[in-house]
Amino acid sequence: MIETEEMLVERAKVDPEAFGILYQQHLNRIYSYIYYRVGNHHDAEDLTACTFHKAFDNLPRYVNRGAPFSAWLYKIAHNAVANWHRSRSRRRFISLDDLALLANRAQNDPDYVAVRNEQRAALLKALRRLPPERQQLLILKFADKLSNEEIGQVMDRTEGAIKSLYHRTLLALRTEMEEQGIDAIALPLGDEDEEA
């Protein structure tokens, strides 16, 4: 008999080794989510550890309400990040600079590199001006590659509300980019019903 995630979660309530399996299954996605919210590896590692520690401590009280176990982990991670921001009384946003540099190394044309860097910097500025809820949506959608349904479970919204928020967010980003005279960035508009 193959153990389902629900069965594994129930076993993890009394067996720490089963929680270790859950940890391995979800570690990369939770870390990625946190990293894009705090912008640096050190704090992301600390907050990821905190997230799983809280999950382990609260696992006996976890009740499956039909959402995947990962939705519960994302909520814990979201709260950890929110507390981290509050405790530092400063606001740090998505840092994609490392990813942009890696992508640009593959390109040999200096003009292309300059244009793409300008586009990325403008997009990053626009992303940083978004409300935290919209930033969270984009991170879950593009970094963690969650479906609209999964994002809805994490953010306590309906799938339709997520689709609408996603579409409005991308329209606002595209408009802002065009107002800045940068029209080469292809934001994935038009198929907001797509699931990943």
C-alpha positions in Angstrom: 0.0 0.0 0.0 1.4 3.4 -1.0 1.2 6.0 1.8 -0.6 9.1 0.8 0.5 12.5 2.1 -2.5 12.6 4.4 -1.5 9.2 5.9 2.1 10.5 6.2 1.0 13.6 8.0 -1.0 11.5 10.5 1.9 9.2 11.0 4.2 12.2 11.5 2.1 13.3 14.5 3.7 10.4 16.4 6.7 9.5 14.3 9.4 12.2 13.8 10.9 10.2 11.0 7.7 10.6 9.0 8.0 14.4 9.6 11.5 14.2 8.1 10.0 12.8 4.9 7.5 15.7 4.8 10.3 18.1 5.5 12.3 16.7 2.5 9.2 16.9 0.2 8.4 20.5 1.0 11.8 22.1 1.9 12.8 23.5 -1.5 9.4 25.1 -2.2 9.1 26.7 1.2 12.7 27.9 1.1 12.1 29.4 -2.3 8.9 31.2 -1.2 10.7 32.7 1.8 13.8 33.7 -0.2 11.7 35.7 -2.6 10.0 37.5 0.2 13.1 38.4 2.2 15.8 38.7 -0.6 18.7 37.0 1.0 19.8 33.4 1.7 20.8 33.8 5.3 17.5 35.1 6.5 15.6 32.7 4.2 17.5 29.7 5.8 16.7 30.9 9.3 13.0 31.5 8.5 12.7 28.2 6.7 14.1 26.5 9.8 11.6 28.4 11.9 8.7 27.5 9.7 9.4 23.8 9.9 10.1 24.0 13.6 6.7 25.6 14.2 5.1 23.1 11.9 6.6 20.2 13.9 5.6 21.7 17.2 2.0 22.3 16.0 1.6 19.1 14.0 -0.4 17.3 16.7 -3.1 20.1 16.4 -3.1 20.0 12.6 -6.5 19.1 11.1 -6.9 18.3 7.4 -9.6 20.6 6.1 -9.3 19.5 2.5 -6.4 21.7 1.5 -3.0 20.2 0.8 -0.5 20.0 3.7 1.7 22.5 1.8 -1.0 25.2 2.1 -0.6 24.9 5.9 3.2 25.2 5.6 2.9 28.2 3.3 0.7 30.0 5.9 3.2 29.3 8.6 6.0 30.6 6.3 3.9 33.7 5.4 3.4 34.5 9.1 7.1 34.0 9.8 8.1 36.4 7.0 5.5 39.0 8.2 6.9 38.8 11.7 10.4 39.1 10.3 9.5 42.3 8.4 7.7 43.8 11.4 10.5 43.0 13.9 13.1 44.9 11.7 10.9 47.9 11.0 12.2 48.0 7.5 10.8 46.8 4.3 12.8 44.4 2.0 11.4 43.1 -1.2 12.0 40.5 -3.8 15.6 40.3 -4.8 16.1 38.7 -8.3 19.5 40.2 -8.9 21.4 36.9 -8.6 19.0 35.2 -11.1 19.3 38.1 -13.5 23.1 37.9 -13.5 23.1 34.2 -14.1 20.8 34.5 -17.0 22.8 37.3 -18.5 26.1 35.4 -18.4 24.7 33.2 -21.2 24.4 36.2 -23.5 27.5 37.6 -25.3 26.0 40.7 -26.8 26.7 43.7 -24.5 23.8 45.7 -25.9 21.4 42.9 -25.3 22.7 42.5 -21.7 22.3 46.3 -21.1 18.7 46.3 -22.4 17.7 43.2 -20.4 19.3 44.6 -17.2 17.4 47.8 -17.7 14.2 45.9 -18.2 14.7 43.7 -15.2 15.6 46.7 -13.0 12.4 48.5 -14.1 10.3 45.4 -13.6 11.9 44.8 -10.1 11.1 48.4 -9.1 7.5 47.9 -10.2 7.2 44.6 -8.3 8.6 46.2 -5.2 5.8 48.8 -5.3 3.1 46.2 -5.4 1.1 45.5 -2.2 2.5 42.5 -0.3 -0.6 40.4 -1.2 0.2 40.9 -4.9 3.9 40.1 -4.4 2.9 36.9 -2.6 0.6 35.9 -5.5 3.4 36.4 -8.1 5.9 34.5 -6.0 3.5 31.6 -5.6 2.6 31.6 -9.3 6.0 32.1 -10.9 8.7 31.0 -8.3 6.8 28.1 -6.7 4.7 27.3 -9.8 1.5 26.7 -7.9 -1.8 26.4 -9.6 -4.5 29.1 -9.1 -6.4 26.6 -6.9 -3.3 25.9 -4.7 -2.6 29.7 -4.4 -6.2 30.2 -3.4 -5.8 27.6 -0.6 -2.6 29.4 0.6 -4.1 32.8 0.5 -7.6 31.9 1.7 -9.3 33.0 -1.5 -11.4 31.3 -4.2 -9.7 30.2 -7.4 -11.8 32.9 -9.3 -10.5 35.6 -6.9 -6.9 34.5 -7.5 -7.4 34.6 -11.3 -8.9 38.1 -11.1 -6.1 39.4 -8.8 -3.5 37.8 -11.0 -4.9 39.4 -14.2 -5.3 42.8 -12.5 -1.7 42.6 -11.2 -0.2 41.8 -14.6 -2.2 44.5 -16.3 -1.0 47.1 -13.7 2.6 45.9 -14.2 2.4 46.1 -18.0 0.8 49.6 -17.9 3.5 50.8 -15.6 6.2 49.4 -17.8 4.7 50.9 -20.9 4.5 54.3 -19.1 8.2 54.0 -18.4 8.8 53.4 -22.1 9.8 49.8 -21.7 7.6 47.6 -23.8 9.9 44.6 -24.5 9.0 42.8 -21.3 6.6 40.1 -22.2 4.3 39.6 -19.2 2.2 36.5 -19.5 -1.1 38.2 -20.0 -4.1 36.9 -22.0 -4.4 33.4 -20.5 -5.1 34.0 -16.9 -7.0 30.7 -16.8 -3.8 28.8 -17.2 -3.0 26.7 -14.2 0.7 27.0 -13.7 
